[in-house]
Amino acid sequence: MTTLQATFCGQTYDNPFMNASGVHCMTTAELDELANSAAGSFVTKSATADSREGNPEPRYINLALGSINSMGLPNLGLAYYLADAIKRQTETPDVPFIMSVASYKGFDEYVDNMRQIQDSDYTGLVELNLSCPNVPGKPQMAYDFEDTARLLIEIFSFYTKPFGVKLPPYFDIQHFDKIAAVLNQFDLKFVNCINSIGNGLYIDEATDTVVIKPKGGFGGIGGEYVKPTALANVRALKQRLNPSIEIIGTGGILTGRDAYEHLLCGASMLQVGTQLQKEGPAVFDRLNAELRHILETKGYTSIAEFKGKLATLD
Ligand SMILES: Cc1cc2nc3c(=O)[nH]c(=O)nc-3n(C[C@H](O)[C@H](O)[C@H](O)COP(=O)(O)O)c2cc1C
């Protein structure tokens, strides 16, 4: 019997698939749809301290090979997601999920948000988004290695619940080494690679104009475009991080084959952004069927048999 069961942070999930934060997870109603879908788990929209409208529209466009967006962190605020999370934790304790937390204002807001969660009744997983590329005038926290270390030192001085971090893509071997060296100093439960490839530019062929309004058309890229970068980040961090830090693979998952490749690189859970936006929650039925078919064709009965076992040519 083939199983797609995934183990992650001490829990077992029916399968490794989740939404990626920012897609189909803004409201309780959307989160309910994910909870009732074929996804193994789900994550909430990245919450800032206060609710935010986000950037002017158009701010998300589907492209043939993926998507470009500059959403500007629209969300209903931390209090909304915390209340929703505590309710879920009480009413459906056997359906684990992740709360995503971001910051619009920078260091202090990250700390204040985590303090609020520490002081709340929520005990589940938190994904700290250190990689929001679409806030005008704000750098991504995780591209500043010293600030990231400083932030994690501050958070770990009071935060006692399990959490991980969502990272932007890195493109240089030295940067893989540097971020891993920072993260290995902490008792992080997981790392999620990757957020969008920041600040791409797409030009409409018919009109010679950009396709989204914010930031002169610059936006985060997701979908098929980003898979090789995502796989490299999953693989590079898996090779460098303490074995106790698990990996969520995100970026360019459109098919069961894409999911399989993220697992080969060492991911434990898999998040789907652009393709979920394009296809809706039924994407999880298809991905489960396609991944199961791959396992059966290759003679595997479980993910553990090939997870992290990517072959190289040396
Ligand atoms: C519309 C949209 C909104 C997003 N919002 C967030 C967010 O709030 N927090 C976050 O960590 N990532 C956010 N992302 C990034 C995705 O979670 C994901 O990392 C990225 O799109 C790559 O995955 P994909 O190739 O499956 O799209 C967003 C992506 C999209 C397309």
The ligand as an ORCA input file, in Angstrom:
! r2SCAN-3c Opt
* xyz 0 1
  C      -0.609     36.550     -4.338
  C       0.552     36.106     -3.505
  C       0.637     36.527     -2.176
  C       1.693     36.105     -1.383
  N       1.722     36.497     -0.078
  C       2.656     35.954      0.753
  C       2.605     36.184      2.150
  O       1.734     36.888      2.671
  N       3.543     35.594      2.930
  C       4.519     34.778      2.410
  O       5.340     34.249      3.180
  N       4.598     34.532      1.083
  C       3.689     35.092      0.253
  N       3.704     34.789     -1.084
  C       4.772     33.904     -1.617
  C       4.280     32.464     -1.706
  O       3.924     31.985     -0.427
  C       5.367     31.547     -2.316
  O       6.489     31.533     -1.468
  C       5.807     31.972     -3.713
  O       4.707     32.412     -4.493
  C       6.499     30.825     -4.446
  O       5.624     29.725     -4.591
  P       4.853     29.396     -5.996
  O       5.921     29.230     -7.032
  O       4.093     28.144     -5.721
  O       3.980     30.553     -6.292
  C       2.681     35.238     -1.923
  C       2.599     34.820     -3.256
  C       1.543     35.236     -4.047
  C       1.467     34.742     -5.478
*
